[in-house]
Amino acid sequence: MTDVTEASRRAWDAAVRLVELLGVEVRVSEVAEGVHLLLELPPGGEEADHMAVLTVLNGADRYGHRRRAGREHLWADFWRPS
């Protein structure tokens, strides 16, 4: 990412923290509105500090969880100012 915006800074900070907390790869993508994070939750994630993960996600402009085909994902969006 060559253009360092507030949205990208917040997204990268969140991605680094989620890697530290969960030990998984976090995909970071530029989208029209800003930056999108996506990660697959590890199986048996009971060891994760759920409150810390929610605190990280709360820094996003929008976030959520989805379950498909037995896999669970977290996603978060960080919007650029309009």
VOKOLKE-417280 format. One line per 2 residues: their letters; for each residue y, z, x of C-alpha. Coordinates in pm, whole numbers, plus 32768, in hexadecimal, padded with zeros to 4 digits. Layout:
// VOKOLKE-417280
a	Y:Z:X ~ ... .
//
This chain:
// VOKOLKE-417280
mt	8000:8000:8000 ~ 813B:7F8F:80AB .
dv	8232:8001:7FA1 ~ 822F:817D:7FAC .
te	82A5:81EB:7E56 ~ 829E:8341:7DB8 .
as	8176:82CE:7CE3 ~ 80AE:825B:7E10 .
rr	80FF:8397:7ED5 ~ 808C:8473:7DB3 .
aw	7F54:839D:7D82 ~ 7EEF:83A9:7EF1 .
da	7F2B:8521:7EFF ~ 7E4C:854B:7DCC .
av	7D40:8464:7E5B ~ 7D30:8528:7F9F .
rl	7D16:8671:7EE5 ~ 7C03:85EC:7DFF .
ve	7B3B:8577:7F2E ~ 7B60:86D4:7FC4 .
ll	7AF3:877D:7E81 ~ 79D9:8695:7E16 .
gv	7969:85E3:7F51 ~ 7965:848F:7EA5 .
ev	7A12:8342:7ED9 ~ 7B4E:8314:7E0D .
rv	7BB2:81AF:7DBD ~ 7D2A:8175:7DC7 .
se	7DB7:803A:7D23 ~ 7F11:7FB1:7CEF .
va	7F49:7F56:7B82 ~ 807B:7ED2:7ACE .
eg	80E5:802E:7A5C ~ 80A8:80DE:7BA8 .
vh	7F6B:815F:7C4F ~ 7E13:819D:7BB5 .
ll	7D09:8288:7C44 ~ 7B9A:8277:7BE5 .
le	7A76:8345:7C61 ~ 790F:837E:7BFF .
lp	78B5:84EB:7BDA ~ 7793:8555:7CB5 .
pg	7653:85C1:7C07 ~ 7632:8739:7BF6 .
ge	77A7:876C:7C1D ~ 778E:88D4:7BAD .
ea	77FB:8941:7D0A ~ 7950:889B:7CDE .
dh	7A7E:8972:7C93 ~ 7ACD:88E4:7B3C .
ma	7C1C:8991:7B20 ~ 7C8B:8900:7C6E .
vl	7C1F:87A3:7BFE ~ 7CDE:87CB:7AB7 .
tv	7E0F:8843:7B77 ~ 7E06:8704:7C47 .
ln	7DDA:862A:7B12 ~ 7EF6:86DF:7A62 .
ga	7FE1:8648:7B66 ~ 7F95:84ED:7ADB .
dr	8057:844B:79C3 ~ 7F13:840D:7908 .
yg	7DA8:8464:7954 ~ 7C56:846B:78B2 .
hr	7ADD:8476:78C4 ~ 79D6:837D:7855 .
rr	785D:837C:7847 ~ 779D:8235:7848 .
ag	7630:81EC:7891 ~ 75F6:834D:7911 .
re	771A:833F:7A05 ~ 7855:840D:79EA .
hl	79A8:839B:7A68 ~ 7B00:8434:7A86 .
wa	7C36:835A:7A89 ~ 7DA8:8399:7AB5 .
df	7EE2:82C5:7A9B ~ 8025:82FE:7B5A .
wr	8142:8232:7AC7 ~ 8268:8198:7B77 .
ps	83BC:81E0:7AE0 ~ 842D:80C6:79FC .
//
